[in-house]
Amino acid sequence: MTNKDSFLFQKGDPLIPGALRMPGGYNFCASFVEPEKAVLHIKDLTSGLEQQIKMKEGTVTGAGAAVFVSCPDTARLQYFYTLNGQIVPDPYTKWITDGLNSALPERKSFSGEEGRGAIIRPEDMILYKLHVRGFTMNDPSVPQEERGTWKGLARKIPYLKDLGINAVELMPVYTFDPLLPNGRRNYWGYAENNFYFAPNAAYAATDDPVKEITDLIGAFHDAGIACILDFYIPENQSVRILGDALRYWAMEIGADGFHLSGKTAAVEETLQDPYLADRILLLDSPMQAVSSKQQFRSFDHVYSMQHEFRQMARKFLAGRGDVTGSFAELFRCCPAQYHVVNYIADHNGFTLQDLVSYNEKRNDANGEGNRDGSWDNDSWNCGEEGPTEKRNVNALRRKQIRNALLLVFLSQGIPMLYAGDEFGNTQKGNNNAYCLDNEDGWLDWADASRNKERIRFVRNLIRFRRDHRILHTGYAMWGSDYEHTGMPDISFHGREKFSLESGIPAFAVLLNGHYAKIKENALFLVMNAWDQPYEFALPSLPEGYIWKKAVTSAPSSSRKKKQEENDLSSLVIPAHTIEIYEGVPACRS
């Protein structure tokens, strides 16, 4: 047991699960149904030395067993366990290669005085969601050998920074079982069998996925961009393993937060974890954010996807007048206890381009006879299904995309942009591309070259939001003038002032800039999703101020002379048009 052709080992620490580098060697600890029959198989890739160690010769406590294996610092150990001759996966493994679990050397920790690399105030966050592989697989600006990898994604940081993004959400980057029960392969990563500690080697351009993703997150931080990781939690997942994994990604890899979906009990336990109290915890349901366990506490690090916003925004965009009031309330929603994320397109559902191009899903490429995916998409094809050469249809689609972006970025919640929506990426009508690890599921960066004007619109819209604090106050506005300025902090208008017209998909929002954290000009947001012009009552401004058009979804070629007279009593907004007016001093040109 101690000669030169074998490893020296002794009893290990049963309270440290997984394989952990420690002074003088590695501590191996795992749980087994019959720990006395478990065997550790190790190999030093440096020396070629291999050995099998019976776990019962280490420390056995209950179902857990641990051994400490001595080895030089130069050793690079690969390991796996067997029980009764069958390989037993180690859920704590931090590196999976060649079907085996690999122990890792010590890594730089992001905990302690260094802290997190990017701290973004919730009200300032601009969130961008992407799939690591699909983001660059079809991008000619990325070297071939780096496409679909973390290194490839790192090359796109200047693009994201220029767009105005300060937070990214990555779909699952841990190792998951890609084989699905229907025989297809899981592309997205929301799987039932996961190795939460191990970065997915398929997303690495090098042979060291841990270093590569750590470097990527460090590069995000250097650019002032926070990084949020998706974690899907199946019902059979151990809550302890999940918590340990999240702490590992936060403290060792440097993740700024996590989007948790799936098992409710695991989410609630995570909310109570004091070691994650400074990390973003993004949830799928507001009910999780205000669960009974913390109903009397305010968690500033808790965020919730506002799915109702997507549903109502899509219906409003398509001209549904029965949702106007409900959408207006969601538009201004800013809860005191947690933060909401607003979006209109996500990985699950139509892309933004497809939302305005298809009434029906086209999921035949998935091989399930178009039976998968939601049938209820609240979409409108603008007059013709799918690609068309009709100029009027394409012009309306471009305008509807600008309208959709305005609905998201003018709302009080945190705006989320799904990757590629800024340049018209399409999945050809597929609203459930879970298995399309091909050109249909990847972003087509040729669209970015064809749609530079759309990218410019998004960039300018993000800048406009950033420059107007009243669009992202970070606190709820209640529709009252509690500081006696002459107008409420927020108010809704239609054909008449302070009144929404029932059944019409049109409303306006007046934001009193006095109630921003820094006093600024008032904004009047007018939204007409109707198929005909709509006349809005125009609120009065203080003497010496006029309304000036700042943003419009109308194409530049059709913009009329700006209405800037202070004595106007109404505004006529064309069909399917959203505009922003700013109250500016009359002397301003």
VEXDREN-2710 file (C-alpha; in Angstrom, 1 decimal):
% VEXDREN-2710
k/r/px/py/pz
1/MET/0.0/0.0/0.0
2/THR/3.0/2.3/0.4
3/ASN/5.6/1.2/-2.2
4/LYS/6.7/3.3/-5.2
5/ASP/4.2/1.5/-7.5
6/SER/1.2/2.5/-5.5
7/PHE/-0.4/5.6/-3.9
8/LEU/-0.1/6.2/-0.2
9/PHE/-3.6/6.6/1.2
10/GLN/-5.3/7.0/4.6
11/LYS/-8.6/7.8/6.2
12/GLY/-10.2/10.9/4.7
13/ASP/-12.5/13.7/5.8
14/PRO/-16.1/12.5/5.3
15/LEU/-17.5/16.1/5.6
16/ILE/-15.9/17.3/2.3
17/PRO/-17.8/15.7/-0.6
18/GLY/-16.2/15.3/-4.0
19/ALA/-12.5/15.3/-4.9
20/LEU/-10.7/18.3/-3.2
21/ARG/-7.0/19.2/-3.6
22/MET/-5.5/19.6/-0.2
23/PRO/-1.9/20.0/1.1
24/GLY/-0.1/16.7/0.1
25/GLY/-2.8/15.2/-2.0
26/TYR/-6.5/14.8/-2.6
27/ASN/-9.5/14.0/-0.3
28/PHE/-12.0/11.7/-2.0
29/CYS/-15.5/11.6/-0.4
30/ALA/-18.7/10.2/-1.8
31/SER/-22.0/8.5/-0.7
32/PHE/-22.9/4.9/-1.6
33/VAL/-25.8/2.5/-1.0
34/GLU/-23.2/0.0/0.3
35/PRO/-20.0/2.0/1.0
36/GLU/-18.1/-1.0/2.2
37/LYS/-18.3/-2.4/-1.4
38/ALA/-17.3/0.8/-3.2
39/VAL/-14.0/1.1/-4.9
40/LEU/-12.1/4.2/-6.0
41/HIS/-10.2/3.9/-9.3
42/ILE/-7.5/6.5/-9.7
43/LYS/-4.8/7.2/-12.4
44/ASP/-2.1/9.7/-12.4
45/LEU/-2.0/11.0/-16.0
46/THR/1.5/12.4/-15.4
47/SER/3.2/9.1/-14.2
48/GLY/0.7/6.6/-15.6
49/LEU/0.3/5.0/-12.1
50/GLU/-3.1/3.4/-11.6
51/GLN/-4.6/1.9/-8.5
52/GLN/-7.9/0.7/-7.0
53/ILE/-8.6/1.6/-3.4
54/LYS/-11.4/0.0/-1.3
55/MET/-13.4/2.8/0.3
56/LYS/-14.0/0.7/3.4
57/GLU/-10.3/1.2/4.2
58/GLY/-10.9/4.9/4.6
59/THR/-13.4/6.7/6.9
60/VAL/-16.9/5.2/6.6
61/THR/-19.8/7.1/8.3
62/GLY/-23.3/6.0/7.4
63/ALA/-23.6/5.9/3.7
64/GLY/-20.5/8.1/3.2
65/ALA/-16.9/7.1/2.8
66/ALA/-13.7/9.1/2.4
67/VAL/-10.0/8.4/1.7
68/PHE/-7.1/10.8/1.5
69/VAL/-4.6/10.0/-1.3
70/SER/-1.1/11.4/-1.1
71/CYS/0.5/12.5/-4.4
72/PRO/3.0/15.1/-5.5
73/ASP/1.9/18.5/-6.7
74/THR/2.7/17.5/-10.3
75/ALA/0.1/14.7/-10.3
76/ARG/-3.0/15.0/-12.4
77/LEU/-5.4/12.5/-11.1
78/GLN/-8.3/11.0/-13.0
79/TYR/-10.8/9.0/-11.0
80/PHE/-14.1/7.2/-10.9
81/TYR/-16.0/4.9/-8.5
82/THR/-17.5/1.4/-8.9
83/LEU/-20.0/-0.4/-6.8
84/ASN/-20.4/-4.2/-7.4
85/GLY/-18.6/-3.6/-10.7
86/GLN/-20.8/-0.8/-11.9
87/ILE/-19.5/2.8/-12.4
88/VAL/-21.1/5.1/-9.8
89/PRO/-21.1/8.8/-10.9
90/ASP/-19.7/11.3/-8.5
91/PRO/-22.2/14.2/-8.4
92/TYR/-19.5/16.5/-7.0
93/THR/-17.0/15.9/-9.8
94/LYS/-15.7/19.2/-11.2
95/TRP/-14.4/17.9/-14.5
96/ILE/-15.7/15.1/-16.7
97/THR/-13.6/13.8/-19.6
98/ASP/-13.6/10.6/-21.6
99/GLY/-16.5/9.3/-19.5
100/LEU/-14.5/9.5/-16.3
101/ASN/-14.4/11.9/-13.4
102/SER/-11.3/14.0/-13.0
103/ALA/-9.9/15.5/-9.9
104/LEU/-8.7/19.1/-10.3
105/PRO/-5.8/21.1/-8.9
106/GLU/-6.5/24.1/-6.6
107/ARG/-8.2/27.0/-8.3
108/LYS/-8.2/30.7/-7.6
109/SER/-11.1/31.6/-5.3
110/PHE/-13.3/34.6/-6.0
111/SER/-14.4/34.9/-2.3
112/GLY/-12.8/37.0/0.4
113/GLU/-11.5/40.5/-0.2
114/GLU/-11.6/40.3/-4.0
115/GLY/-15.4/39.8/-3.9
116/ARG/-17.4/39.9/-7.1
117/GLY/-16.2/41.4/-10.2
118/ALA/-19.3/43.1/-11.4
119/ILE/-22.0/44.6/-9.2
120/ILE/-24.9/46.0/-11.1
121/ARG/-27.7/47.9/-9.4
122/PRO/-31.0/46.1/-10.2
123/GLU/-32.6/49.3/-11.6
124/ASP/-29.6/49.7/-14.0
125/MET/-29.5/46.1/-15.3
126/ILE/-29.8/45.3/-19.0
127/LEU/-30.0/41.5/-19.2
128/TYR/-29.0/39.5/-22.3
129/LYS/-29.7/35.8/-22.5
130/LEU/-27.8/33.4/-24.7
131/HIS/-26.7/29.8/-25.3
132/VAL/-22.9/29.5/-25.2
133/ARG/-22.7/27.1/-28.1
134/GLY/-25.4/28.6/-30.3
135/PHE/-24.2/32.1/-29.9
136/THR/-21.0/31.8/-32.0
137/MET/-21.3/28.5/-33.9
138/ASN/-22.3/30.4/-37.0
139/ASP/-20.2/33.5/-36.5
140/PRO/-17.5/34.1/-39.1
141/SER/-15.8/36.7/-36.9
142/VAL/-14.8/34.0/-34.4
143/PRO/-12.0/31.6/-35.3
144/GLN/-13.3/28.2/-36.4
145/GLU/-11.7/26.3/-33.5
146/GLU/-13.3/28.7/-30.9
147/ARG/-16.8/28.7/-32.2
148/GLY/-19.4/27.4/-29.8
149/THR/-17.1/27.8/-26.8
150/TRP/-16.4/30.0/-23.9
151/LYS/-13.4/31.4/-25.7
152/GLY/-15.5/32.2/-28.6
153/LEU/-18.1/34.0/-26.4
154/ALA/-15.3/36.0/-24.8
155/ARG/-14.5/37.4/-28.2
156/LYS/-18.0/38.9/-28.4
157/ILE/-17.8/40.8/-25.2
158/PRO/-17.0/44.1/-27.1
159/TYR/-20.1/43.6/-29.1
160/LEU/-22.2/43.1/-26.0
161/LYS/-20.5/46.1/-24.3
162/ASP/-21.1/48.3/-27.3
163/LEU/-24.8/47.3/-27.4
164/GLY/-25.2/48.4/-23.8
165/ILE/-25.4/45.1/-22.0
166/ASN/-24.2/44.9/-18.4
167/ALA/-25.5/41.4/-17.4
168/VAL/-25.6/38.1/-19.3
169/GLU/-27.6/35.0/-18.5
170/LEU/-26.1/31.8/-19.8
171/MET/-28.3/28.7/-20.5
172/PRO/-26.9/25.6/-18.6
173/VAL/-23.1/25.4/-18.8
174/TYR/-22.7/22.5/-16.4
175/THR/-22.4/18.9/-17.7
176/PHE/-25.7/17.3/-18.4
177/ASP/-26.9/14.1/-20.0
178/PRO/-27.7/15.0/-23.6
179/LEU/-29.7/11.9/-24.4
180/LEU/-33.5/12.4/-24.1
181/PRO/-36.1/9.6/-23.7
182/ASN/-37.4/10.3/-27.2
183/GLY/-33.9/9.5/-28.7
184/ARG/-33.1/13.0/-29.5
185/ARG/-30.2/15.1/-28.0
186/ASN/-30.7/17.8/-25.5
187/TYR/-29.3/21.0/-27.0
188/TRP/-30.5/23.6/-24.4
189/GLY/-29.3/21.7/-21.3
190/TYR/-32.4/21.7/-19.1
191/ALA/-31.9/18.0/-18.3
192/GLU/-32.9/15.4/-15.7
193/ASN/-29.4/14.1/-15.1
194/ASN/-26.8/16.8/-14.3
195/PHE/-23.3/17.1/-13.0
196/TYR/-23.7/20.6/-11.5
197/PHE/-20.0/21.1/-10.5
198/ALA/-18.5/20.2/-13.9
199/PRO/-18.4/22.8/-16.6
200/ASN/-19.5/21.3/-19.9
201/ALA/-16.3/20.1/-21.8
202/ALA/-18.2/20.4/-25.1
203/TYR/-18.2/24.2/-24.6
204/ALA/-14.4/24.4/-24.2
205/ALA/-11.9/25.2/-26.9
206/THR/-9.1/23.8/-24.7
207/ASP/-8.6/20.7/-22.5
208/ASP/-9.3/22.7/-19.3
209/PRO/-13.0/23.7/-19.2
210/VAL/-12.7/25.0/-15.6
211/LYS/-10.0/27.5/-16.4
212/GLU/-11.7/28.5/-19.6
213/ILE/-15.1/29.4/-18.0
214/THR/-13.3/31.1/-15.1
215/ASP/-11.4/33.2/-17.6
216/LEU/-14.6/34.0/-19.4
217/ILE/-16.4/35.2/-16.3
218/GLY/-13.3/37.2/-15.4
219/ALA/-13.4/38.9/-18.8
220/PHE/-17.1/39.7/-18.3
221/HIS/-16.2/41.3/-15.0
222/ASP/-13.3/43.3/-16.6
223/ALA/-15.9/44.7/-19.0
224/GLY/-18.4/45.5/-16.1
225/ILE/-20.7/42.7/-17.1
226/ALA/-22.3/40.4/-14.5
227/CYS/-22.7/36.7/-15.3
228/ILE/-25.8/34.7/-14.3
229/LEU/-26.0/31.0/-14.8
230/ASP/-29.1/28.9/-15.5
231/PHE/-29.6/25.9/-13.2
232/TYR/-32.5/23.5/-13.9
233/ILE/-33.5/21.5/-10.8
234/PRO/-35.4/18.2/-11.4
235/GLU/-37.6/16.8/-8.7
236/ASN/-35.1/14.0/-7.8
237/GLN/-32.3/16.5/-7.2
238/SER/-30.6/16.6/-3.8
239/VAL/-31.0/20.0/-2.2
240/ARG/-27.6/19.7/-0.5
241/ILE/-25.8/18.9/-3.7
242/LEU/-27.4/21.9/-5.4
243/GLY/-26.5/24.3/-2.6
244/ASP/-22.9/23.1/-2.6
245/ALA/-22.8/23.5/-6.4
246/LEU/-24.1/27.0/-6.3
247/ARG/-21.6/28.0/-3.6
248/TYR/-18.8/26.4/-5.7
249/TRP/-19.8/28.4/-8.8
250/ALA/-20.1/31.6/-6.8
251/MET/-17.0/31.3/-4.7
252/GLU/-14.6/29.4/-6.9
253/ILE/-15.6/30.2/-10.5
254/GLY/-17.0/33.7/-9.9
255/ALA/-20.6/33.6/-11.0
256/ASP/-22.6/36.6/-10.0
257/GLY/-25.9/34.8/-9.8
258/PHE/-28.2/32.0/-10.8
259/HIS/-31.5/31.5/-12.6
260/LEU/-33.2/28.7/-10.7
261/SER/-36.0/26.7/-12.3
262/GLY/-37.7/23.4/-11.4
263/LYS/-37.9/21.9/-7.9
264/THR/-39.7/24.4/-5.7
265/ALA/-38.3/23.0/-2.4
266/ALA/-34.7/23.5/-3.7
267/VAL/-35.4/27.0/-4.7
268/GLU/-36.8/27.9/-1.3
269/GLU/-33.8/26.4/0.5
270/THR/-31.5/28.4/-1.8
271/LEU/-33.2/31.6/-0.8
272/GLN/-32.3/30.9/2.8
273/ASP/-28.6/30.3/2.0
274/PRO/-26.6/33.1/3.8
275/TYR/-23.6/32.4/1.5
276/LEU/-25.6/33.4/-1.6
277/ALA/-27.2/36.5/-0.1
278/ASP/-25.0/38.7/-2.2
279/ARG/-25.6/36.8/-5.5
280/ILE/-28.5/37.4/-7.9
281/LEU/-31.2/34.7/-7.5
282/LEU/-33.5/34.8/-10.5
283/LEU/-36.6/32.8/-10.1
284/ASP/-39.4/31.6/-12.5
285/SER/-42.2/32.6/-10.3
286/PRO/-43.1/35.6/-8.1
287/MET/-44.7/33.2/-5.7
288/GLN/-41.3/31.8/-4.9
289/ALA/-39.9/35.2/-4.3
290/VAL/-42.6/35.9/-1.6
291/SER/-42.9/32.4/-0.2
292/SER/-43.9/31.9/3.4
293/LYS/-40.3/31.4/4.5
294/GLN/-39.4/35.0/3.8
295/GLN/-42.7/36.9/3.6
296/PHE/-41.6/39.4/6.2
297/ARG/-38.2/40.0/4.7
298/SER/-37.0/42.0/1.7
299/PHE/-34.4/40.3/-0.4
300/ASP/-32.7/42.7/-2.7
301/HIS/-30.9/39.9/-4.5
302/VAL/-34.1/38.1/-5.5
303/TYR/-35.4/38.6/-9.0
304/SER/-38.4/37.0/-10.8
305/MET/-39.3/36.5/-14.4
306/GLN/-42.5/38.3/-15.1
307/HIS/-44.0/35.8/-17.5
308/GLU/-47.3/37.7/-17.5
309/PHE/-45.6/40.6/-19.0
310/ARG/-44.6/38.5/-22.0
311/GLN/-48.1/37.2/-22.4
312/MET/-49.8/40.6/-22.1
313/ALA/-47.2/42.4/-24.1
314/ARG/-47.6/40.0/-27.0
315/LYS/-51.4/40.3/-26.9
316/PHE/-51.2/44.1/-26.8
317/LEU/-48.7/44.2/-29.6
318/ALA/-51.0/42.0/-31.7
319/GLY/-53.9/44.5/-31.2
320/ARG/-55.8/42.9/-28.4
321/GLY/-57.8/45.7/-26.7
322/ASP/-59.0/43.6/-23.8
323/VAL/-55.6/43.4/-22.2
324/THR/-54.7/47.2/-22.2
325/GLY/-55.5/47.8/-18.6
326/SER/-53.7/44.6/-17.4
327/PHE/-50.7/45.3/-19.5
328/ALA/-50.5/48.9/-18.3
329/GLU/-50.2/47.7/-14.7
330/LEU/-47.5/45.2/-15.6
331/PHE/-45.7/47.9/-17.5
332/ARG/-45.3/49.9/-14.3
333/CYS/-44.8/47.0/-11.9
334/CYS/-41.9/47.4/-9.5
335/PRO/-42.5/45.4/-6.3
336/ALA/-40.9/46.5/-3.1
337/GLN/-39.8/43.0/-2.0
338/TYR/-38.1/41.7/-5.1
339/HIS/-37.2/42.8/-8.7
340/VAL/-39.0/41.7/-11.9
341/VAL/-37.5/40.9/-15.3
342/ASN/-39.6/41.9/-18.3
343/TYR/-39.2/40.3/-21.7
344/ILE/-41.2/39.4/-24.8
345/ALA/-39.1/36.6/-26.3
346/ASP/-37.0/33.8/-24.7
347/HIS/-35.5/30.5/-25.6
348/ASN/-38.8/28.8/-25.0
349/GLY/-41.1/30.3/-27.6
350/PHE/-40.8/32.3/-30.8
351/THR/-37.8/34.5/-31.4
352/LEU/-38.8/38.2/-31.8
353/GLN/-38.6/37.9/-35.6
354/ASP/-40.7/34.8/-35.7
355/LEU/-43.2/36.4/-33.3
356/VAL/-44.2/38.9/-36.0
357/SER/-43.8/36.4/-38.9
358/TYR/-45.8/33.3/-37.9
359/ASN/-49.3/32.7/-36.5
360/GLU/-48.6/28.9/-36.1
361/LYS/-45.5/27.1/-34.9
362/ARG/-43.3/25.1/-37.3
363/ASN/-41.6/22.4/-35.2
364/ASP/-41.4/19.6/-37.8
365/ALA/-37.6/19.7/-37.6
366/ASN/-37.8/18.3/-34.0
367/GLY/-39.1/15.1/-35.4
368/GLU/-42.3/15.0/-33.2
369/GLY/-44.8/15.8/-35.9
370/ASN/-45.2/19.4/-34.8
371/ARG/-46.9/18.2/-31.6
372/ASP/-44.3/19.7/-29.2
373/GLY/-44.1/23.3/-28.2
374/SER/-46.9/25.7/-27.2
375/TRP/-49.8/26.2/-29.5
376/ASP/-50.7/29.5/-27.8
377/ASN/-48.0/32.0/-28.8
378/ASP/-50.0/35.2/-29.0
379/SER/-48.3/36.0/-32.2
380/TRP/-49.3/37.9/-35.3
381/ASN/-47.7/37.4/-38.7
382/CYS/-48.6/40.9/-40.0
383/GLY/-50.6/39.6/-42.9
384/GLU/-48.7/36.6/-44.3
385/GLU/-47.3/33.4/-42.8
386/GLY/-43.6/33.0/-42.9
387/PRO/-41.0/34.7/-45.2
388/THR/-42.5/37.0/-47.8
389/GLU/-41.4/39.4/-50.5
390/LYS/-44.3/41.7/-49.9
391/ARG/-42.8/45.1/-49.0
392/ASN/-45.7/46.3/-46.9
393/VAL/-45.7/43.1/-44.8
394/ASN/-42.0/43.3/-44.2
395/ALA/-42.2/47.0/-43.3
396/LEU/-44.9/46.3/-40.8
397/ARG/-42.9/43.5/-39.3
398/ARG/-39.8/45.7/-38.8
399/LYS/-42.1/48.3/-37.2
400/GLN/-43.7/45.7/-34.9
401/ILE/-40.2/44.6/-33.8
402/ARG/-39.3/48.1/-32.8
403/ASN/-42.6/48.4/-31.0
404/ALA/-41.9/45.2/-29.1
405/LEU/-38.5/46.4/-28.1
406/LEU/-39.9/49.7/-26.9
407/LEU/-42.5/47.9/-24.8
408/VAL/-39.8/46.0/-23.0
409/PHE/-37.2/48.8/-22.5
410/LEU/-39.7/51.4/-21.5
411/SER/-41.2/49.3/-18.7
412/GLN/-40.1/49.8/-15.1
413/GLY/-38.9/46.2/-14.7
414/ILE/-35.5/44.9/-15.7
415/PRO/-35.4/44.4/-19.5
416/MET/-34.2/41.1/-20.9
417/LEU/-33.1/40.7/-24.5
418/TYR/-32.9/37.2/-26.0
419/ALA/-29.7/36.8/-28.1
420/GLY/-30.2/37.6/-31.8
421/ASP/-33.5/39.5/-31.3
422/GLU/-31.5/42.7/-31.8
423/PHE/-30.8/41.7/-35.4
424/GLY/-33.7/39.5/-36.5
425/ASN/-32.5/36.0/-35.8
426/THR/-35.1/33.4/-36.8
427/GLN/-35.7/29.7/-36.1
428/LYS/-38.0/29.4/-39.1
429/GLY/-41.1/29.4/-36.9
430/ASN/-39.8/26.7/-34.5
431/ASN/-40.9/27.7/-30.9
432/ASN/-39.2/24.8/-29.2
433/ALA/-35.7/24.4/-30.6
434/TYR/-34.6/22.2/-27.7
435/CYS/-32.9/19.6/-29.9
436/LEU/-31.7/21.8/-32.8
437/ASP/-27.9/21.8/-32.4
438/ASN/-27.6/23.0/-36.0
439/GLU/-28.0/26.1/-38.1
440/ASP/-31.7/26.3/-37.3
441/GLY/-30.9/26.6/-33.6
442/TRP/-27.7/28.7/-33.8
443/LEU/-27.6/32.5/-34.3
444/ASP/-27.1/33.5/-37.9
445/TRP/-24.7/36.4/-37.7
446/ALA/-25.3/37.2/-41.4
447/ASP/-28.6/38.7/-40.1
448/ALA/-26.5/41.1/-38.0
449/SER/-24.8/42.4/-41.2
450/ARG/-28.2/42.8/-42.9
451/ASN/-29.9/44.5/-40.0
452/LYS/-27.4/47.0/-38.8
453/GLU/-30.2/49.6/-38.5
454/ARG/-32.0/47.4/-36.0
455/ILE/-28.9/46.9/-33.9
456/ARG/-28.4/50.7/-33.9
457/PHE/-32.0/51.1/-32.8
458/VAL/-31.5/48.7/-29.8
459/ARG/-28.2/50.4/-28.9
460/ASN/-29.9/53.9/-28.9
461/LEU/-32.9/52.6/-27.0
462/ILE/-30.7/51.1/-24.3
463/ARG/-28.8/54.4/-24.1
464/PHE/-32.1/56.4/-23.9
465/ARG/-33.3/54.2/-21.0
466/ARG/-29.9/54.6/-19.2
467/ASP/-30.0/58.4/-19.6
468/HIS/-33.6/58.7/-18.2
469/ARG/-33.7/57.6/-14.6
470/ILE/-37.5/57.9/-14.5
471/LEU/-37.7/54.8/-16.8
472/HIS/-35.9/52.7/-14.2
473/THR/-36.3/54.2/-10.7
474/GLY/-36.0/51.0/-8.8
475/TYR/-39.0/51.7/-6.7
476/ALA/-42.8/51.7/-7.2
477/MET/-44.6/54.8/-8.5
478/TRP/-48.1/55.0/-7.2
479/GLY/-49.9/57.6/-9.3
480/SER/-49.9/60.4/-6.8
481/ASP/-48.2/63.8/-6.5
482/TYR/-47.0/63.4/-2.9
483/GLU/-44.4/66.1/-3.4
484/HIS/-46.9/68.6/-4.8
485/THR/-45.2/69.2/-8.2
486/GLY/-48.3/69.7/-10.3
487/MET/-48.5/66.2/-11.8
488/PRO/-48.5/62.6/-10.4
489/ASP/-45.3/60.5/-10.4
490/ILE/-47.0/58.3/-13.0
491/SER/-50.3/58.5/-14.8
492/PHE/-52.1/56.8/-17.6
493/HIS/-53.9/58.5/-20.5
494/GLY/-56.0/57.8/-23.5
495/ARG/-58.4/59.8/-25.6
496/GLU/-59.0/61.7/-22.4
497/LYS/-56.5/62.7/-19.8
498/PHE/-56.1/60.3/-16.8
499/SER/-58.4/57.7/-18.4
500/LEU/-57.8/54.6/-20.5
501/GLU/-60.3/53.8/-23.2
502/SER/-61.9/50.4/-22.7
503/GLY/-61.4/47.8/-25.4
504/ILE/-58.8/49.8/-27.4
505/PRO/-55.2/48.6/-27.7
506/ALA/-53.7/52.1/-27.0
507/PHE/-52.6/53.9/-23.9
508/ALA/-50.1/56.6/-22.9
509/VAL/-47.9/56.9/-19.8
510/LEU/-46.9/60.2/-18.3
511/LEU/-43.7/60.0/-16.1
512/ASN/-42.9/63.0/-13.9
513/GLY/-39.2/63.4/-14.0
514/HIS/-39.3/65.2/-10.6
515/TYR/-39.7/61.8/-9.0
516/ALA/-36.5/60.3/-10.5
517/LYS/-33.6/59.9/-8.2
518/ILE/-32.2/62.9/-9.9
519/LYS/-34.7/65.5/-11.2
520/GLU/-35.2/65.3/-15.0
521/ASN/-37.6/66.1/-17.7
522/ALA/-41.0/64.6/-18.0
523/LEU/-41.6/61.8/-20.5
524/PHE/-44.9/61.0/-22.3
525/LEU/-44.9/57.5/-23.7
526/VAL/-47.7/57.0/-26.3
527/MET/-48.4/53.4/-27.5
528/ASN/-50.9/52.7/-30.2
529/ALA/-51.1/49.0/-31.1
530/TRP/-54.4/49.5/-32.9
531/ASP/-54.8/49.1/-36.7
532/GLN/-55.8/52.7/-37.1
533/PRO/-54.6/56.1/-35.9
534/TYR/-55.5/57.1/-32.3
535/GLU/-55.8/60.5/-30.8
536/PHE/-54.3/60.9/-27.4
537/ALA/-55.0/63.8/-25.0
538/LEU/-51.8/65.6/-24.4
539/PRO/-51.0/66.6/-20.8
540/SER/-50.0/70.2/-20.1
541/LEU/-46.5/71.1/-19.1
542/PRO/-45.3/73.9/-16.8
543/GLU/-44.9/77.3/-18.5
544/GLY/-41.8/77.5/-20.6
545/TYR/-41.7/73.8/-21.5
546/ILE/-42.8/72.0/-24.7
547/TRP/-43.2/68.4/-25.8
548/LYS/-40.5/67.3/-28.2
549/LYS/-40.5/63.9/-30.0
550/ALA/-37.5/61.9/-28.8
551/VAL/-38.1/58.3/-30.1
552/THR/-40.5/56.7/-32.6
553/SER/-41.0/53.2/-34.0
554/ALA/-42.0/54.7/-37.3
555/PRO/-39.4/54.3/-40.1
556/SER/-37.1/57.3/-40.6
557/SER/-38.4/57.8/-44.1
558/SER/-42.0/58.3/-42.9
559/ARG/-41.3/60.6/-39.9
560/LYS/-43.3/63.8/-40.2
561/LYS/-42.4/67.2/-38.8
562/LYS/-42.1/67.0/-35.0
563/GLN/-44.9/68.4/-32.9
564/GLU/-43.4/70.8/-30.5
565/GLU/-46.0/73.4/-29.8
566/ASN/-46.9/73.7/-26.1
567/ASP/-50.5/74.6/-26.9
568/LEU/-51.4/71.3/-28.6
569/SER/-54.2/69.6/-26.7
570/SER/-53.8/66.2/-28.4
571/LEU/-51.5/63.9/-30.4
572/VAL/-52.6/61.7/-33.3
573/ILE/-50.4/58.6/-33.4
574/PRO/-50.4/56.4/-36.5
575/ALA/-51.5/52.8/-36.4
576/HIS/-49.0/50.3/-34.8
577/THR/-46.7/53.1/-33.6
578/ILE/-45.0/53.9/-30.3
579/GLU/-43.5/57.2/-29.6
580/ILE/-41.7/59.0/-26.8
581/TYR/-42.1/62.7/-26.1
582/GLU/-39.9/64.6/-23.7
583/GLY/-40.8/67.9/-21.9
584/VAL/-38.0/70.2/-22.7
585/PRO/-37.4/74.0/-22.2
586/ALA/-39.0/75.9/-25.1
587/CYS/-35.6/77.5/-25.9
588/ARG/-34.0/74.2/-26.7
589/SER/-33.6/73.6/-30.4
END
